[in-house]
Amino acid sequence: MTLKHFIERPVLASVISIVIVIGGLIGLATLPVEQYPDIAPPTVMVRASYPGASAETIQKSVIVPLEQAINCLLYTSPSPRD
């Protein structure tokens, strides 16, 4: 079939489109959850050093501002990792 068939027969094109959509919906409904692709949220890893500062100073002057800036960019809540 060429493009000309679909232009001359819009009903045929519509029926084929509907059949494809229905086939996709049936496939979506019958696909087991185990076969869905893994979707991982985006992660950001930042390293910062502040030589000679205490843990409290680093938290107040480095970690908190970095978390706020990153959260503004990502619209997510912080989840610190060691």
Residue frames as a rotation matrix with the C-alpha (Angstrom) as fourth column:
MET 1
0.584 0.811 0.000 0.00
0.811 -0.584 0.000 0.00
0.000 0.000 -1.000 0.00
THR 2
-0.515 -0.727 0.455 1.24
0.716 -0.656 -0.238 3.40
0.472 0.203 0.858 -0.84
LEU 3
-0.824 0.148 -0.547 0.44
0.284 -0.728 -0.625 6.75
-0.491 -0.670 0.557 0.64
LYS 4
-0.834 0.513 -0.201 -1.97
-0.468 -0.465 0.751 7.33
0.292 0.721 0.628 -2.25
HIS 5
-0.416 0.700 -0.581 -4.32
0.431 0.714 0.551 4.59
0.801 -0.021 -0.598 -0.93
PHE 6
-0.388 0.229 -0.893 -4.64
0.906 -0.079 -0.415 6.31
-0.166 -0.970 -0.177 2.43
ILE 7
-0.882 0.068 -0.466 -5.22
-0.090 -0.996 0.026 9.72
-0.462 0.065 0.884 0.89
GLU 8
-0.703 0.636 -0.320 -7.90
-0.444 -0.041 0.895 8.43
0.556 0.771 0.311 -1.46
ARG 9
0.131 0.739 -0.661 -9.53
0.250 0.620 0.744 6.29
0.959 -0.262 -0.104 1.27
PRO 10
-0.438 -0.336 0.834 -9.67
-0.608 -0.573 -0.550 8.25
0.663 -0.748 0.047 4.54
VAL 11
0.616 0.692 0.377 -12.06
-0.763 0.404 0.504 5.71
0.196 -0.598 0.777 6.07
LEU 12
0.720 -0.440 -0.537 -9.48
0.292 0.894 -0.340 2.96
0.629 0.088 0.772 5.55
ALA 13
-0.341 -0.888 0.307 -6.83
0.074 -0.351 -0.933 5.13
0.937 -0.296 0.186 7.22
SER 14
-0.116 0.380 0.918 -9.16
-0.898 -0.435 0.067 5.83
0.424 -0.816 0.392 10.15
VAL 15
0.872 0.479 -0.105 -10.03
-0.407 0.826 0.389 2.14
0.273 -0.297 0.915 10.60
ILE 16
0.354 -0.825 -0.440 -6.37
0.452 0.563 -0.692 1.12
0.819 0.046 0.572 10.54
SER 17
-0.484 -0.519 0.704 -5.55
-0.313 -0.649 -0.693 3.83
0.817 -0.556 0.152 13.10
ILE 18
0.278 0.679 0.680 -8.38
-0.923 -0.007 0.384 2.70
0.265 -0.734 0.625 15.38
VAL 19
0.883 0.005 -0.470 -7.27
0.018 0.999 0.045 -0.94
0.469 -0.048 0.882 15.11
ILE 20
-0.100 -0.992 -0.082 -3.70
0.321 0.046 -0.946 0.04
0.942 -0.121 0.314 16.05
VAL 21
-0.414 0.006 0.910 -4.94
-0.700 -0.641 -0.314 2.05
0.582 -0.767 0.270 19.05
ILE 22
0.657 0.711 0.250 -7.21
-0.722 0.500 0.479 -0.78
0.216 -0.495 0.842 20.22
GLY 23
0.633 -0.513 -0.579 -4.32
0.304 0.854 -0.423 -3.24
0.712 0.092 0.697 19.84
GLY 24
-0.430 -0.823 0.371 -2.13
-0.010 -0.406 -0.914 -0.97
0.903 -0.397 0.166 21.95
LEU 25
-0.077 0.489 0.869 -4.78
-0.932 -0.344 0.110 -0.67
0.353 -0.802 0.482 24.66
ILE 26
0.896 0.372 -0.243 -5.23
-0.294 0.907 0.303 -4.44
0.333 -0.200 0.921 24.76
GLY 27
0.230 -0.900 -0.370 -1.47
0.422 0.434 -0.796 -4.88
0.877 0.027 0.480 25.00
LEU 28
-0.492 -0.381 0.783 -1.26
-0.432 -0.673 -0.600 -2.31
0.756 -0.633 0.166 27.78
ALA 29
0.331 0.722 0.608 -4.05
-0.914 0.086 0.396 -3.99
0.233 -0.687 0.689 29.74
THR 30
0.969 0.117 -0.215 -2.56
-0.091 0.988 0.128 -7.49
0.228 -0.104 0.968 29.40
LEU 31
0.126 -0.991 -0.036 1.12
-0.065 0.028 -0.997 -6.65
0.990 0.128 -0.061 29.91
PRO 32
0.567 0.050 -0.822 2.24
0.753 0.374 0.542 -7.88
0.335 -0.926 0.174 33.34
VAL 33
0.980 -0.167 0.105 3.61
-0.196 -0.887 0.419 -5.25
0.023 -0.431 -0.902 35.68
GLU 34
0.476 -0.853 0.213 6.91
0.239 0.359 0.902 -7.17
-0.846 -0.379 0.374 35.89
GLN 35
0.027 -0.466 0.884 7.55
0.976 0.202 0.077 -6.40
-0.214 0.861 0.461 32.23
TYR 36
0.960 0.230 0.162 7.18
0.255 -0.954 -0.158 -2.63
0.118 0.193 -0.974 32.57
PRO 37
0.135 -0.970 0.202 10.51
0.437 -0.125 -0.891 -0.86
0.889 0.208 0.407 32.23
ASP 38
0.113 -0.199 -0.973 12.24
0.981 -0.133 0.142 0.27
-0.158 -0.971 0.181 35.41
ILE 39
0.416 0.060 0.907 11.86
0.332 -0.939 -0.090 4.00
0.846 0.339 -0.411 35.90
ALA 40
-0.069 -0.544 -0.837 14.38
0.998 -0.028 -0.064 5.56
0.012 -0.839 0.544 38.23
PRO 41
0.917 0.360 -0.174 13.96
0.372 -0.927 0.045 9.11
-0.145 -0.106 -0.984 39.49
PRO 42
0.467 -0.790 0.397 16.76
0.136 -0.380 -0.915 11.48
0.874 0.482 -0.070 38.56
THR 43
0.735 -0.311 -0.603 19.55
0.654 0.088 0.751 11.65
-0.180 -0.946 0.268 41.11
VAL 44
0.630 -0.578 0.518 22.11
-0.190 -0.763 -0.618 14.32
0.753 0.291 -0.590 41.80
MET 45
0.601 -0.529 -0.598 25.35
0.799 0.402 0.448 13.76
0.003 -0.747 0.664 43.67
VAL 46
0.667 -0.375 0.644 27.22
-0.160 -0.916 -0.367 16.79
0.728 0.142 -0.671 44.97
ARG 47
0.312 -0.644 -0.698 30.51
0.931 0.352 0.092 16.83
0.187 -0.679 0.710 46.84
ALA 48
0.633 -0.144 0.761 31.57
-0.121 -0.989 -0.086 19.86
0.765 -0.037 -0.643 48.80
SER 49
0.128 -0.638 -0.760 34.51
0.918 0.366 -0.153 20.37
0.375 -0.678 0.632 51.08
TYR 50
0.705 0.034 0.708 35.11
-0.202 -0.948 0.247 23.05
0.680 -0.318 -0.661 53.65
PRO 51
0.020 -0.792 -0.610 38.53
0.544 0.521 -0.658 22.38
0.839 -0.319 0.441 55.20
GLY 52
-0.864 -0.502 -0.045 38.81
0.264 -0.375 -0.888 23.18
0.429 -0.779 0.457 58.88
ALA 53
-0.397 0.789 0.468 35.07
-0.760 -0.569 0.315 23.73
0.515 -0.231 0.826 59.47
SER 54
-0.790 0.216 0.574 32.97
-0.336 0.631 -0.700 21.89
-0.513 -0.746 -0.426 62.02
ALA 55
-0.772 0.552 0.314 30.03
0.635 0.676 0.374 19.68
-0.005 0.488 -0.873 61.02
GLU 56
0.123 0.859 -0.497 27.54
0.756 -0.405 -0.515 22.31
-0.643 -0.312 -0.699 62.19
THR 57
-0.138 -0.260 -0.956 29.23
-0.294 -0.911 0.290 25.05
-0.946 0.321 0.049 60.17
ILE 58
-0.975 -0.220 -0.022 29.27
-0.099 0.344 0.934 22.87
-0.198 0.913 -0.358 57.05
GLN 59
-0.446 0.879 0.171 25.60
0.879 0.466 -0.102 22.06
-0.169 0.105 -0.980 57.48
LYS 60
0.294 0.616 -0.731 24.57
0.504 -0.750 -0.429 25.70
-0.812 -0.242 -0.531 57.89
SER 61
0.098 -0.328 -0.939 26.83
-0.460 -0.852 0.250 27.27
-0.883 0.407 -0.234 55.28
VAL 62
-0.785 -0.450 -0.425 27.16
-0.577 0.285 0.765 24.54
-0.223 0.846 -0.484 52.64
ILE 63
-0.911 0.369 0.186 24.61
0.394 0.911 0.124 21.73
-0.124 0.186 -0.975 52.87
VAL 64
-0.105 0.946 -0.306 21.42
0.561 -0.198 -0.804 23.72
-0.821 -0.256 -0.510 53.51
PRO 65
0.032 0.132 -0.991 22.02
-0.566 -0.815 -0.127 26.28
-0.824 0.565 0.048 50.72
LEU 66
-0.861 -0.372 -0.346 22.98
-0.495 0.461 0.736 23.50
-0.115 0.805 -0.582 48.28
GLU 67
-0.729 0.652 0.209 19.84
0.600 0.755 -0.265 21.49
-0.331 -0.068 -0.941 49.10
GLN 68
0.096 0.793 -0.601 17.66
0.203 -0.607 -0.769 24.56
-0.974 -0.048 -0.219 48.64
ALA 69
-0.226 -0.253 -0.941 19.25
-0.781 -0.531 0.330 25.40
-0.583 0.809 -0.078 45.29
ILE 70
-0.980 -0.161 -0.114 19.02
-0.198 0.797 0.571 21.82
-0.001 0.582 -0.813 44.02
ASN 71
-0.511 0.856 0.073 15.44
0.644 0.438 -0.627 21.43
-0.569 -0.273 -0.776 45.22
CYS 72
0.074 0.514 -0.855 14.46
-0.292 -0.808 -0.511 24.59
-0.954 0.288 0.090 43.37
LEU 73
-0.515 -0.352 -0.782 15.88
-0.836 0.004 0.549 23.06
-0.190 0.936 -0.296 40.19
LEU 74
-0.943 0.021 -0.331 14.47
-0.087 0.947 0.308 19.56
0.320 0.319 -0.892 40.61
TYR 75
-0.141 0.927 0.348 11.22
-0.856 -0.291 0.427 20.26
0.497 -0.238 0.835 42.51
THR 76
0.286 0.191 -0.939 11.90
0.197 0.947 0.252 17.31
0.938 -0.257 0.233 44.81
SER 77
0.912 0.010 0.411 12.41
-0.396 -0.249 0.884 16.85
0.111 -0.968 -0.223 48.50
PRO 78
0.015 -1.000 -0.017 15.92
-0.935 -0.008 -0.355 16.23
0.354 0.021 -0.935 49.79
SER 79
0.988 0.156 0.003 17.10
-0.146 0.917 0.370 12.69
0.055 -0.366 0.929 50.39
PRO 80
0.318 -0.945 0.078 20.67
-0.948 -0.320 -0.003 12.80
0.028 -0.073 -0.997 51.70
ARG 81
0.930 -0.141 -0.338 22.97
0.095 0.984 -0.148 9.80
0.354 0.106 0.929 51.17
ASP 82
0.652 -0.747 0.128 26.17
-0.343 -0.140 0.929 8.93
-0.676 -0.650 -0.347 52.95
